């Protein structure tokens, strides 16, 4: 696979607000571990290898376990995730697949049990942000670092 273009190199000024938004969301007060799980799950759904590489590394660096990362795609069948994490992951899937799901009431109701209205907005912005980054990386075929080093070998 070959990268199509580097959007940050081509249009840094227009992407700066997106970077600033990502940084603001990261500092929003949602648990770092939850944020990484959401980023990984959305990136799994979207097939974004670049983001999966980045966010699994970041999750590990922040103390996330290998087991929880490996089982994230099967979170519904695993007892390793808290009720709050389950609500966030359900909302992540609903919004990432919004054309299919239309954000079902059941997913919102689960979210509302575990997240304040303000946290719901923060989480929804996180989900939207990672989905946008996934579209940049998938659309422009961003190559994750391990792929570059392996291809060069």
N, C-alpha and C positions, 0 to 999 in steps of 0.2 A: 504494500500500500504506500501511496505517496501523498504527502500533504498537498492540498490545493492552493492554500495561501495562509499566511499568518495574519489574522485580522488585527491583532494588536500592533503589528508593524505597519500595516496598511492604513489603519484609521485610529490611531491612538487617542486623538482628541474626542472622537465620538464615543469611544469605549470607556473613557475615563469616568463618566457618571455611572456606568455599569459596575466598574471596579469599586467606586466609592459606595455604591449601593450594597455590593457584596460585603464590604468591610463593615458597613453600618448594621447589616443583618447579623453578621458574625458577633457583633457587640451588643445585640439586642436584649440579652439576658436569658435567652433560651439556653438550656444546657448544651455545652460543647458536644458531648457524646450524642445527644439527640440530633443535633444539627448534622453531624457526620453520618449518622444512620440514615437520615432523610436524604442527604446528598448521594449516598451510595445507592439507596433503593431507587431513587429517580433515575440515576445513571444506569443502573441495571436494566430498568424498563426501557430506557432510551438507547441502550446498546452503546454507551459512550465509554470506550476503553480509556481514553485520556483522563476523563473525570474519575472513572473507577480507580485507575492507578493513583491519581492524586489523593482522592478522599479515603481510600483504604490505608494509604501511607499516613495521612494526617490522623485518621482514627487510631491507628496503632500508636503513633507518637503521643496521643492524648490518653493512652491507657486502655483503649478498646481491645477486647480479646479476639484472638483469631477465630475462636469458635463462633462468637456472635457475628463476626463479619462473614464467615463461610455460610452460616445458616440464615442469613438475612433474607435471601430469596424465598425461604420457607418459613418466615416468621409466624405465620398463622398456625403452623403445626409445632412450634417450639415453645417451651416454657421459659426460654432465656430472656424474654423481653417483658418489661413492665406493662401495666395497663396503659400508662401514659404514652409509652413508646408505641404500643399497638395502635392507639388512637392516632398518633402522628403518622405512623406508617400507612394506616388505612386512608387517611386524608391525602397523604402523598400519592398513593396509587390512584385515588379518585381524581385528583387534580391533574396528575401526569397523563392520565388516560381520559381526560374530561370529555373528549369527543364521543367516547364509548359510554362512559359512566354517568355523565351529567351531574356529577357530585351528589350521590344519593343521600337522602335524609338520614339513613342509618349511619353513614360515615360521619355526617355532621353531628348527629346526636352523640356519638361516641366521643368526638372531638370536644364537644361542649361540656362533657362531664369532667374532662381532665385538663382543659385549658381555659383560662379566662378569656373574655372577648379580646383584650389586648394581645394576649399570647396567640390567639387564633389568627389575628392579623399578621403578627410577626412570623408565625409558621407558614402561613399562606404566601407571604413575601419570600421566605426562604425557598419554598417549593417552586415558586415562579422564577426565582433567580437561578436556581440550579437547572431548571428546564431550559432557560435561555442559554446558559453556558453550554449545556449539552447540545443544543442546536448549532451553536457556533462550532463546537469541536467535531461533531458528527458531520455537519454540512461542509466544513472546510478540511475534513480529514486530518485533524490534529493528531500527531503521533506522540504517544506517551514515551517518556525517556528510555525505558527498558527496550522498547521496540527500536529506537534509534541505535542504541549500543549493540543490540543483537544483529540488526541489519548491517552494521558497519563491520562486524566481526567476520 
